[in-house]
């Protein structure tokens, strides 16, 4: 399996990359980002771009991949709708349209969020924008598109880009998992579930927290029996 990952310089992308590095089925990882991720891992290649539009000039480098794990994202806190739309919807769709031109047989996975508004008509700004992003991604001619909707993500130990807020809240995560299991998953679960849907599919494009955990468990069981 050859995969493209965006957002490896953030917590989610780095954690997903780690799961791809340790998964025996993954043979090659291409990181696409604006800045370099410092690594010497033998599976990893990097394409550094300041502008997504420049993907058109790298068709041969982004062709022949089985999956794209789109892990880039920004917080909507303090942001107006037009700017959030630009950084969430516009950027994601522009990227995906460039990628699908060269990889129609690809599975595309997008990290969205719990509470996303698929109707695109609700009162919550970020949820509407995420909903439109999900809907328009699903309509693109990939082999398949899955939109992952995590809530609280328990970070992977040893990663460089774990958000400070998660480090502060670490003592509460185990309690949250007991009291509200459908609102928390591990970063390892997220990465493993993305690999699982790429290889074996899923019955619906929307992947909620309970689905993430189930798919990750299936991935672990396959690794044991293979």
MIZA-634734 format. One record per residue: residue number from 1; residue in one letter; x, y, z of N, C-alpha, C in turn. Coordinates in Angstrom, 2 decimals. Atoms other than C-alpha are relative to their C-alpha. Layout:
// residues N
NUM, A, X, Y, Z, X, Y, Z, X, Y, Z
...
***
This chain:
// residues 226
1, X, 0.84, -1.19, 0.00, 0.00, 0.00, 0.00, 0.88, 1.25, 0.00
2, X, -0.73, -1.26, 0.08, 1.37, 3.42, -1.01, -0.96, 1.13, 0.40
3, X, 0.93, -0.99, -0.54, -0.11, 6.39, 0.86, 0.60, 1.41, -0.04
4, X, -0.33, -1.41, -0.12, -0.08, 10.18, 0.78, -0.58, 0.50, 1.32
5, X, 0.50, -0.58, -1.25, -0.40, 12.07, 4.08, 0.24, 1.50, -0.02
6, X, -0.18, -1.43, -0.22, -0.99, 15.77, 4.65, -0.12, 0.27, 1.51
7, X, 0.11, -0.39, -1.40, -0.58, 17.50, 8.00, 0.91, -0.73, 0.95
8, X, -0.89, 0.76, -0.87, 2.33, 15.44, 9.32, 0.73, 0.88, 1.00
9, X, -0.62, -0.90, -0.98, 3.68, 18.53, 11.08, -0.98, 0.39, 1.10
10, X, 0.98, -0.18, -1.07, 0.51, 18.54, 13.23, -0.19, -1.30, 0.76
11, X, 0.16, 1.17, -0.86, -0.60, 16.11, 15.93, -0.65, -1.17, -0.73
12, X, 0.74, 1.08, 0.63, -3.10, 14.11, 13.88, 0.80, -0.62, -1.14
13, X, -0.76, 0.53, 1.13, -1.02, 13.80, 10.73, 1.23, -0.77, 0.42
14, X, -1.18, 0.69, -0.51, 2.07, 12.81, 12.69, -0.38, -1.37, 0.55
15, X, 0.43, 1.27, -0.57, 0.16, 10.11, 14.56, -0.42, -1.00, -1.07
16, X, 0.40, 0.87, 1.11, -1.36, 8.73, 11.34, 1.23, -0.50, -0.74
17, X, -1.25, 0.41, 0.64, 2.08, 8.71, 9.74, 0.69, -1.10, 0.79
18, X, -0.63, 1.02, -0.85, 3.42, 6.71, 12.71, -0.65, -1.36, -0.21
19, X, 0.69, 1.27, 0.21, 0.75, 4.05, 12.21, 0.33, -0.59, -1.37
20, X, -0.39, 0.47, 1.33, 1.64, 3.84, 8.52, 1.42, -0.55, 0.01
21, X, -1.38, 0.46, -0.09, 5.32, 3.43, 9.40, 0.10, -1.40, 0.59
22, X, -0.10, 1.30, -0.68, 4.65, 0.43, 11.64, -0.93, -1.06, -0.60
23, X, 0.89, 0.96, 0.64, 2.04, -1.22, 9.39, 0.74, -0.69, -1.15
24, X, -0.77, 0.75, 0.98, 3.60, -4.00, 7.30, -0.55, 0.13, -1.43
25, X, 0.60, -0.10, 1.34, 1.18, -3.44, 4.40, 0.40, 1.31, -0.70
26, X, -0.37, -1.29, 0.59, 2.40, 0.15, 3.86, 1.47, -0.05, -0.43
27, X, -1.36, 0.08, 0.54, 5.46, 0.25, 1.61, 0.60, 1.38, -0.27
28, X, -0.51, -1.34, 0.32, 5.71, 3.97, 0.82, -0.94, 1.07, 0.54
29, X, 0.76, -1.11, -0.56, 4.59, 7.22, 2.48, 0.52, 1.29, -0.63
30, X, -0.37, -1.31, 0.53, 4.58, 10.57, 0.68, -0.65, 1.08, 0.87
31, X, 0.51, -1.13, -0.78, 4.24, 13.59, 2.98, -0.06, 1.22, -0.91
32, X, 0.14, -1.25, 0.74, 2.87, 16.69, 1.26, -0.31, 1.10, 1.00
33, X, 0.19, -1.06, -0.99, 3.21, 19.86, 3.31, 0.76, 1.25, -0.42
34, X, -0.69, -1.27, 0.26, 4.46, 23.44, 3.42, 1.39, 0.04, 0.61
35, X, -1.33, 0.04, -0.61, 7.42, 22.59, 5.63, 0.41, -1.44, 0.26
36, X, -0.54, 1.35, -0.13, 9.66, 19.58, 6.11, -0.27, -0.58, 1.38
37, X, 0.05, 0.76, -1.24, 9.03, 16.94, 8.75, 1.32, -0.73, 0.12
38, X, -1.33, 0.58, -0.16, 12.42, 15.88, 10.10, -0.11, -1.49, 0.34
39, X, 0.04, 1.44, -0.20, 12.68, 12.11, 9.70, 0.96, -0.68, -0.96
40, X, -0.86, 0.80, 0.88, 15.01, 9.47, 8.27, -0.64, -1.37, -0.25
41, X, 0.66, 1.29, 0.16, 12.40, 6.70, 8.10, 0.06, -0.45, -1.46
42, X, -0.20, 0.46, 1.38, 13.00, 4.54, 5.00, -1.25, -0.01, -0.87
43, X, 1.23, -0.01, 0.79, 9.34, 4.50, 3.94, -0.38, 1.40, -0.49
44, X, 0.52, -1.35, 0.17, 8.99, 8.29, 3.92, 0.74, 0.79, -1.09
45, X, -0.47, -1.00, 0.95, 9.39, 10.69, 0.99, -0.79, 1.29, 0.29
46, X, 0.68, -1.26, -0.27, 8.43, 14.36, 1.09, -0.07, 0.89, -1.24
47, X, 0.19, -1.00, 1.04, 7.05, 16.94, -1.31, -0.39, 1.29, 0.71
48, X, 0.21, -1.26, -0.71, 7.33, 20.47, 0.09, -0.56, 1.02, -0.98
49, X, 0.66, -0.96, 0.88, 4.92, 22.97, -1.50, -0.49, 1.19, 0.80
50, X, 0.52, -1.20, -0.65, 4.17, 26.55, -0.51, -1.42, 0.30, -0.48
51, X, 1.31, -0.28, 0.60, 1.08, 26.61, -2.76, -0.56, -1.30, -0.55
52, X, 0.64, 1.24, 0.46, -1.34, 23.72, -3.36, -0.12, -0.03, -1.52
53, X, 0.13, -0.04, 1.45, -1.77, 24.89, -6.96, 1.21, -0.58, -0.71
54, X, -1.23, 0.54, 0.59, 1.81, 23.77, -7.58, -0.05, -1.51, -0.18
55, X, 0.14, 1.44, 0.20, 0.60, 20.15, -7.42, -0.06, -0.36, -1.47
56, X, 0.11, 0.25, 1.43, -0.11, 20.42, -11.14, 1.36, -0.26, -0.63
57, X, -1.35, 0.14, 0.54, 3.64, 20.58, -11.72, 0.70, -1.27, 0.49
58, X, -0.61, 1.20, -0.60, 4.26, 17.34, -9.79, -0.84, -1.25, -0.25
59, X, 0.92, 1.10, 0.30, 1.88, 14.92, -11.52, 0.67, -1.37, 0.16
60, X, -0.67, 1.30, -0.07, 4.43, 12.10, -11.76, 0.32, -0.40, 1.43
61, X, -0.37, 0.29, -1.39, 5.37, 12.41, -8.09, -1.19, -0.37, 0.87
62, X, 1.19, 0.27, -0.82, 1.78, 12.19, -6.80, -0.89, -1.07, -0.63
63, X, 0.79, 1.04, 0.67, 0.59, 9.38, -9.11, 0.34, -1.38, 0.55
64, X, -0.24, 1.39, -0.35, 0.22, 5.70, -8.34, -0.17, -0.33, 1.46
65, X, 0.21, 0.23, -1.43, -0.93, 5.95, -4.72, -1.37, -0.64, 0.26
66, X, 1.23, 0.72, -0.35, -3.58, 3.79, -3.07, -0.91, 0.79, 0.92
67, X, 0.79, -0.72, -0.99, -4.69, 6.20, -0.36, 0.58, 1.38, 0.24
68, X, -0.41, -1.31, -0.50, -4.58, 9.81, 0.78, -0.68, 0.22, 1.34
69, X, 0.51, -0.30, -1.33, -4.98, 10.60, 4.47, 0.15, 1.50, 0.24
70, X, -0.02, -1.46, -0.08, -5.90, 14.28, 4.61, -0.22, 0.41, 1.45
71, X, 0.03, -0.29, -1.44, -5.06, 15.37, 8.16, 0.25, 1.47, 0.32
72, X, -0.16, -1.43, -0.25, -4.61, 19.12, 7.72, -1.31, 0.58, 0.51
73, X, 1.21, -0.66, -0.48, -7.03, 21.42, 9.50, 0.33, 1.17, 0.90
74, X, -0.19, -1.16, -0.87, -7.47, 24.66, 11.41, -1.19, 0.11, 0.94
75, X, 1.09, -0.27, -0.94, -9.54, 25.67, 14.42, -0.83, 1.18, -0.50
76, X, 0.88, -1.10, 0.40, -12.54, 27.90, 13.77, -0.07, 1.09, 1.06
77, X, 0.09, -0.95, -1.11, -12.07, 29.74, 17.08, 0.55, 1.37, -0.44
78, X, -0.39, -1.36, 0.34, -11.98, 33.49, 16.46, 0.09, 0.29, -1.48
79, X, -0.13, -0.15, 1.45, -12.24, 33.04, 12.70, -1.36, 0.28, -0.64
80, X, 1.22, -0.28, 0.73, -14.87, 34.54, 10.38, -0.26, -1.09, -1.03
81, X, 0.38, 1.11, 0.86, -16.78, 32.22, 8.08, 0.74, -0.01, -1.33
82, X, -0.66, -0.02, 1.31, -15.18, 33.41, 4.83, 1.44, -0.51, 0.09
83, X, -1.38, 0.45, -0.18, -11.66, 32.82, 6.15, 0.05, -1.49, 0.33
84, X, 0.03, 1.41, -0.36, -12.54, 29.47, 7.71, -0.36, -0.85, -1.23
85, X, 0.37, 0.70, 1.23, -14.18, 28.42, 4.42, 1.20, -0.12, -0.93
86, X, -1.19, 0.00, 0.86, -11.05, 29.37, 2.52, 1.02, -1.04, 0.44
87, X, -1.03, 0.89, -0.52, -8.76, 27.36, 4.79, -0.48, -1.44, 0.18
88, X, 0.55, 1.34, -0.21, -11.09, 24.39, 5.22, -0.59, -0.57, -1.28
89, X, 0.66, 0.53, 1.21, -13.33, 23.95, 2.17, 0.86, 0.20, -1.25
90, X, -0.69, -0.32, 1.26, -11.41, 25.72, -0.62, 1.31, -0.77, -0.13
91, X, -1.30, 0.66, 0.05, -7.99, 24.32, 0.23, -0.15, -1.51, -0.17
92, X, 0.17, 1.45, 0.05, -9.22, 20.77, 0.78, -0.50, -0.46, -1.36
93, X, 0.55, 0.42, 1.30, -11.27, 20.58, -2.43, 1.01, 0.23, -1.11
94, X, -1.03, -0.25, 1.01, -8.48, 22.14, -4.49, 1.03, -1.13, 0.01
95, X, -0.97, 1.09, -0.14, -6.04, 19.56, -3.14, -0.56, -1.31, -0.55
96, X, 0.60, 1.28, 0.40, -8.42, 16.63, -3.66, -0.21, -0.09, -1.50
97, X, 0.22, 0.00, 1.45, -9.23, 17.63, -7.24, 1.30, -0.22, -0.76
98, X, -1.30, 0.25, 0.63, -5.53, 17.71, -8.13, 0.39, -1.47, 0.16
99, X, -0.40, 1.37, -0.29, -4.96, 14.33, -6.49, -0.80, -1.01, -0.81
100, X, 0.84, 0.99, 0.68, -7.91, 12.54, -8.10, 0.30, -0.07, -1.50
101, X, -0.37, 0.02, 1.41, -6.74, 13.53, -11.58, 1.06, -1.07, -0.28
102, X, -1.12, 0.93, 0.17, -3.73, 11.28, -11.05, -0.18, -1.32, 0.72
103, X, 0.20, 1.20, -0.82, -5.23, 8.63, -8.75, -1.48, -0.34, 0.11
104, X, 1.44, 0.29, -0.05, -8.80, 7.69, -9.70, -0.31, -1.27, 0.78
105, X, 0.21, 1.22, -0.77, -8.35, 4.30, -8.01, 0.34, 0.14, 1.47
106, X, -0.43, -0.28, -1.36, -7.47, 5.96, -4.71, -1.17, 0.03, 0.99
107, X, 0.91, -0.24, -1.12, -9.26, 5.87, -1.36, 0.46, 1.28, 0.70
108, X, -0.31, -1.29, -0.61, -9.41, 9.40, 0.08, -0.68, 0.08, 1.36
109, X, 0.59, -0.14, -1.33, -9.91, 9.88, 3.82, 0.26, 1.41, 0.52
110, X, -0.03, -1.39, -0.45, -10.64, 13.26, 5.38, -0.32, 0.05, 1.49
111, X, 0.26, -0.15, -1.43, -10.36, 14.11, 9.08, -0.92, 1.20, 0.20
112, X, 1.02, -1.02, -0.23, -13.53, 16.05, 9.87, -0.17, 0.16, 1.51
113, X, 0.19, -0.11, -1.43, -15.10, 16.17, 13.34, -1.41, -0.37, 0.42
114, X, 1.31, 0.34, -0.53, -17.96, 15.02, 15.51, -0.90, 1.24, 0.00
115, X, 0.93, -1.13, 0.04, -21.04, 17.21, 15.11, -0.06, 0.71, -1.34
116, X, 0.03, -0.61, 1.33, -20.41, 18.02, 11.44, -1.42, -0.03, -0.56
117, X, 1.37, -0.19, 0.49, -23.58, 19.26, 9.72, -0.10, -0.37, -1.48
118, X, 0.11, 0.46, 1.38, -24.22, 17.20, 6.57, -1.07, 0.74, -0.79
119, X, 1.05, -0.75, 0.69, -27.31, 19.30, 5.80, 0.50, 1.34, -0.54
120, X, -0.61, -1.30, 0.35, -25.09, 22.43, 5.48, -0.90, 1.18, 0.35
121, X, 0.99, -1.06, -0.28, -28.01, 24.44, 6.94, -0.09, 0.40, 1.46
122, X, 0.09, -0.27, -1.43, -27.41, 24.50, 10.69, 0.55, 1.35, 0.40
123, X, -0.42, -1.30, -0.51, -26.56, 27.48, 12.88, 1.49, 0.07, 0.32
124, X, -1.41, 0.03, -0.39, -23.02, 26.37, 13.77, 0.88, 0.12, -1.24
125, X, -0.77, -0.31, 1.20, -20.59, 27.88, 11.26, 0.95, -1.12, -0.41
126, X, -1.01, 0.99, 0.37, -17.76, 25.34, 11.41, -0.64, -1.30, -0.46
127, X, 0.67, 1.26, 0.34, -20.20, 22.42, 11.23, -0.57, 0.05, -1.42
128, X, 0.51, -0.16, 1.37, -21.81, 23.80, 8.04, 1.14, -0.12, -1.01
129, X, -1.13, 0.01, 0.93, -18.44, 24.36, 6.38, 0.58, -1.40, -0.12
130, X, -0.50, 1.38, 0.03, -17.20, 20.91, 7.36, -0.97, -0.91, -0.75
131, X, 1.01, 0.81, 0.69, -20.47, 19.42, 6.12, 0.08, 0.14, -1.51
132, X, -0.13, -0.23, 1.44, -20.11, 21.01, 2.70, 1.29, -0.63, -0.53
133, X, -1.27, 0.60, 0.40, -16.49, 19.89, 2.56, -0.15, -1.51, -0.14
134, X, 0.23, 1.44, 0.06, -17.48, 16.31, 3.36, -0.83, -0.37, -1.24
135, X, 0.92, 0.34, 1.09, -20.35, 16.28, 0.85, 0.66, 0.12, -1.37
136, X, -0.62, -0.21, 1.31, -18.30, 17.67, -2.03, 1.19, -0.92, -0.22
137, X, -1.05, 1.01, 0.14, -15.39, 15.33, -1.33, -0.60, -1.34, -0.42
138, X, 0.64, 1.28, 0.30, -17.72, 12.32, -1.41, -0.45, -0.06, -1.46
139, X, 0.47, -0.06, 1.39, -18.95, 13.48, -4.84, 1.12, -0.12, -1.03
140, X, -1.12, 0.08, 0.95, -15.45, 13.40, -6.38, 0.21, -1.45, -0.45
141, X, -0.10, 1.36, 0.58, -14.55, 10.40, -8.61, 1.17, -0.84, 0.51
142, X, -0.94, 0.93, -0.59, -12.23, 8.62, -6.20, -0.61, -1.40, 0.00
143, X, 0.53, 1.35, -0.22, -12.55, 4.86, -5.74, -0.98, 0.02, 1.16
144, X, 0.88, -0.17, -1.16, -14.00, 5.73, -2.33, 0.51, 1.17, 0.83
145, X, -0.32, -1.11, -0.90, -14.10, 8.63, 0.14, -0.61, -0.31, 1.36
146, X, 0.49, 0.17, -1.36, -14.40, 8.33, 3.92, 0.31, 1.26, 0.80
147, X, -0.17, -1.20, -0.83, -14.91, 11.26, 6.29, -0.03, -0.43, 1.46
148, X, -0.15, 0.45, -1.38, -13.69, 10.58, 9.81, -0.41, 1.12, 0.95
149, X, 0.55, -0.98, -0.92, -15.45, 12.33, 12.69, 0.40, -0.27, 1.44
150, X, -0.42, 0.18, -1.40, -13.35, 12.04, 15.84, -0.45, 1.16, 0.87
151, X, 0.28, -1.07, -0.96, -14.04, 14.07, 18.97, 1.29, 0.25, 0.78
152, X, -1.25, -0.10, -0.77, -11.39, 13.87, 21.73, 0.95, -1.10, -0.47
153, X, -0.99, 0.97, 0.48, -8.23, 12.17, 20.49, 1.11, -0.14, 1.03
154, X, -1.08, 0.26, -0.95, -5.85, 10.57, 22.96, 1.31, -0.15, -0.77
155, X, -1.22, 0.00, 0.83, -2.33, 11.27, 21.60, 0.85, -1.24, 0.20
156, X, -0.94, 1.11, -0.06, 0.33, 8.69, 20.88, 1.26, 0.44, 0.75
157, X, -1.17, -0.33, -0.80, 3.19, 8.67, 23.38, 1.24, 0.11, -0.89
158, X, -1.26, -0.15, 0.70, 6.47, 9.96, 22.03, -0.04, 0.86, -1.25
159, X, 0.11, -0.85, 1.19, 5.13, 12.09, 19.18, 0.46, 1.42, 0.31
160, X, -0.56, -1.34, -0.20, 6.72, 15.52, 18.70, -1.05, 1.10, 0.01
161, X, 0.93, -1.08, 0.25, 3.62, 17.48, 17.77, -1.31, -0.09, 0.79
162, X, 1.19, 0.08, -0.85, 1.16, 16.66, 20.55, -0.36, 1.38, 0.53
163, X, 0.44, -1.32, -0.44, -0.92, 19.73, 21.36, 0.12, 0.13, 1.52
164, X, -0.18, -0.25, -1.43, -0.23, 21.29, 24.75, -1.27, -0.29, 0.80
165, X, 1.27, 0.21, -0.70, -3.93, 21.13, 25.66, -0.22, -1.48, 0.33
166, X, 0.17, 1.42, -0.24, -3.89, 17.35, 25.33, 0.94, -0.49, 1.10
167, X, -0.93, 0.35, -1.07, -0.83, 17.10, 27.57, -0.57, 0.39, 1.35
168, X, 0.59, -0.48, -1.25, -2.63, 19.15, 30.23, -1.19, -0.87, 0.42
169, X, 1.22, 0.75, -0.28, -5.82, 17.10, 29.95, 0.23, -1.51, 0.12
170, X, -0.29, 1.43, 0.01, -4.07, 13.71, 29.90, -0.60, -0.76, 1.18
171, X, 0.57, 0.75, -1.13, -5.17, 12.72, 33.45, -1.51, -0.23, -0.11
172, X, 1.45, 0.12, 0.10, -8.81, 13.21, 32.45, -0.46, -0.92, -1.13
173, X, 0.40, 0.74, 1.19, -8.74, 11.16, 29.26, -0.52, -1.40, 0.34
174, X, 0.46, 1.35, -0.38, -9.10, 7.75, 30.93, -1.40, 0.06, 0.59
175, X, 1.32, -0.17, -0.58, -12.08, 9.02, 32.91, -1.04, 0.27, -1.09
176, X, 0.90, -0.30, 1.11, -13.65, 10.42, 29.73, -0.32, -1.26, -0.78
177, X, 0.21, 1.23, 0.75, -13.19, 7.06, 28.02, -0.99, -0.91, 0.71
178, X, 0.94, 0.81, -0.78, -15.12, 5.36, 30.83, -1.42, 0.58, -0.03
179, X, 1.30, -0.65, -0.12, -17.93, 7.92, 31.04, -0.66, 0.31, -1.34
180, X, 0.55, -0.37, 1.31, -18.32, 8.86, 27.35, 0.84, -0.64, -1.10
181, X, -0.87, 0.70, 0.95, -16.66, 6.19, 25.19, -0.19, 0.38, -1.46
182, X, 0.26, -0.38, 1.39, -18.29, 7.47, 21.99, 0.51, 1.40, -0.33
183, X, -0.56, -1.33, 0.23, -16.47, 10.81, 22.37, 1.52, 0.00, 0.07
184, X, -1.45, 0.04, -0.11, -12.88, 9.61, 22.66, 0.56, -1.24, -0.69
185, X, -0.73, 1.11, 0.58, -10.49, 7.45, 20.66, 1.48, 0.34, 0.07
186, X, -1.43, -0.29, 0.01, -6.73, 7.13, 20.47, 0.43, 0.40, -1.40
187, X, -0.57, -0.36, 1.29, -4.62, 8.58, 17.71, 0.41, -1.26, -0.77
188, X, -0.32, 1.29, 0.62, -3.44, 5.03, 17.05, -1.24, -0.61, -0.63
189, X, 1.26, 0.50, 0.55, -7.08, 4.00, 16.56, -0.33, 0.70, -1.31
190, X, 0.33, -0.78, 1.19, -7.55, 6.78, 14.01, 0.85, -0.45, -1.18
191, X, -0.88, 0.43, 1.09, -4.51, 5.78, 11.96, -0.29, -1.41, -0.47
192, X, 0.28, 1.39, 0.35, -5.29, 2.07, 12.07, -1.33, -0.12, -0.75
193, X, 1.30, 0.08, 0.67, -8.93, 2.65, 11.07, 0.07, 0.56, -1.42
194, X, -0.18, -0.52, 1.36, -7.84, 4.74, 8.07, 0.62, -1.07, -0.91
195, X, -0.61, 1.08, 0.77, -5.63, 1.88, 6.90, -1.00, -1.13, -0.26
196, X, 0.99, 1.08, 0.15, -8.45, -0.60, 7.48, -1.03, 0.31, -1.09
197, X, 1.00, -0.32, 1.03, -11.01, 1.26, 5.32, 0.64, 0.05, -1.38
198, X, -0.69, 0.00, 1.29, -8.41, 1.69, 2.58, 0.09, -1.41, -0.56
199, X, -0.20, 1.37, 0.48, -7.78, -2.03, 2.38, -1.30, -0.79, -0.10
200, X, 1.18, 0.87, -0.07, -11.20, -3.44, 3.26, -1.33, 0.72, -0.06
201, X, 1.25, -0.74, 0.16, -13.76, -0.63, 2.93, -0.79, 0.15, 1.30
202, X, 0.91, -0.22, -1.12, -16.59, 0.43, 5.22, -1.39, 0.20, -0.59
203, X, 1.35, 0.02, 0.55, -20.36, 0.30, 4.86, -0.59, 1.38, -0.24
204, X, 0.50, -1.36, 0.23, -20.81, 4.11, 4.89, 1.19, 0.96, -0.03
205, X, -1.13, -0.94, 0.08, -18.63, 7.16, 4.11, 0.29, 0.73, 1.30
206, X, -0.21, -0.70, -1.26, -19.14, 8.78, 7.53, 0.49, -0.99, 1.06
207, X, -0.61, 0.90, -0.98, -16.87, 7.17, 10.14, 0.01, 0.70, 1.36
208, X, 0.14, -0.62, -1.31, -17.90, 8.06, 13.70, 0.98, -0.64, 0.99
209, X, -0.96, 0.48, -1.00, -15.93, 7.47, 16.91, -0.15, -1.51, 0.25
210, X, 0.20, 1.43, -0.26, -17.50, 4.06, 17.59, 0.48, -0.84, -1.18
211, X, -0.49, 0.71, 1.18, -16.67, 3.05, 14.00, 1.52, -0.02, -0.02
212, X, -1.46, -0.08, -0.04, -13.07, 4.24, 14.39, 0.57, -1.08, 0.90
213, X, -0.49, 1.00, -0.95, -12.60, 2.01, 17.43, -0.19, -1.42, -0.53
214, X, 0.29, 1.33, 0.53, -14.22, -1.00, 15.75, 0.96, -0.35, -1.14
215, X, -0.90, 0.23, 1.14, -12.14, -0.62, 12.57, 1.44, -0.20, 0.46
216, X, -1.36, 0.15, -0.54, -8.93, -0.20, 14.59, 0.19, -1.39, 0.61
217, X, -0.06, 1.34, -0.59, -9.71, -3.41, 16.47, 0.15, -1.05, -1.09
218, X, -0.09, 0.95, 1.12, -10.21, -5.23, 13.16, 1.41, 0.01, -0.58
219, X, -1.34, -0.12, 0.56, -6.85, -3.90, 11.95, 1.01, -0.75, 0.89
220, X, -0.89, 0.67, -0.94, -5.10, -5.16, 15.08, -0.14, -1.52, -0.13
221, X, 0.24, 1.43, 0.11, -6.71, -8.59, 14.71, 0.57, -0.56, -1.29
222, X, -0.58, 0.46, 1.28, -5.65, -8.84, 11.05, 1.52, -0.11, 0.11
223, X, -1.46, 0.01, -0.15, -2.06, -8.00, 12.03, 0.46, -1.23, 0.79
224, X, -0.35, 1.17, -0.83, -2.07, -10.82, 14.60, -0.11, -1.28, -0.79
225, X, 0.26, 1.24, 0.72, -3.48, -13.45, 12.25, 0.76, -0.11, -1.32
226, X, -0.69, 0.05, 1.30, -1.51, -12.50, 9.12, 1.44, -0.52, 0.13
***
